Amino acid sequence: MHADSIAAHLAAVHSRIREAAARAARDPADIALLAVSKKQPASAIRAAFSAGQRAFGESYVQEGLDKIAELADLAIEWHFIGRVQSNKTRAIAEHFDWVHGLCDLGHAQRLSEQRPSARGPLNVCLQVNLSGEASKGGVTPEALPELLAECRALPGLRLRGLMTLPAPAEDEAAQRVPFGALRALRERLATPDCPLEHLSMGMSHDLEAAVLEGATLVRIGTALFGPRLS
Ligand SMILES: *Cc1c(COP(=O)(O)O)cnc(C)c1O
């Protein structure tokens, strides 16, 4: 996609965030935009960066590492949003700033141990499965409190909040259900020393529903960059 189109799409996504925030009587400054650049060329990331975007999300470790190397001249905050695998934890711990799909204590322990101390703790959101679909990954709401307690004790991680990736739903009311459930979990489990300040939820098709339910970080791919290369 042409750089001008990416800049225009970025502006359009920011206005969707502003409009949804207005409906929810929220400050749009409390909603961060993560540009999901998986299966998009490095040139598209450069174009979005030039238009002011700083945080980018990748789902595949090797593809992400290639782009991190190629774009090392840009001050990008890199988020890993894919499924964590044991044999990839070192690369994630060494090269990314955030991880959104964490839902396994073994992976959390590896990421914590492998995080280079010079980089400071790795920011993590725990993924919660609220649609009961095994394919989506995520810890069940019932298992979340224990995982949360164990992850909080890991020195290489900084627990920032909760993430969810619900099954697609057609209308806004249905889309809001799992997002509202994530917000309720946060309200139940947050403590003063672990406020779980981030709710990472909402993608291109359900951004508004997520903002209405309190999203603080929306993960947007196709609405910014167009269809992904396969
Ligand atoms: C691909 C992906 C997104 C972005 O999806 P779009 O529909 O392209 O906005 C967001 N979150 C996760 C975890 C993803 O894998």
Boltz pocket constraint, residues with backbone or C-beta under 6 A from the ligand:
constraints:
  - pocket:
      binder: B
      contacts: [[A, 36], [A, 38], [A, 59], [A, 81], [A, 82], [A, 165], [A, 202], [A, 203], [A, 204], [A, 205], [A, 219], [A, 220], [A, 221], [A, 222], [A, 223]]
      max_distance: 6.0
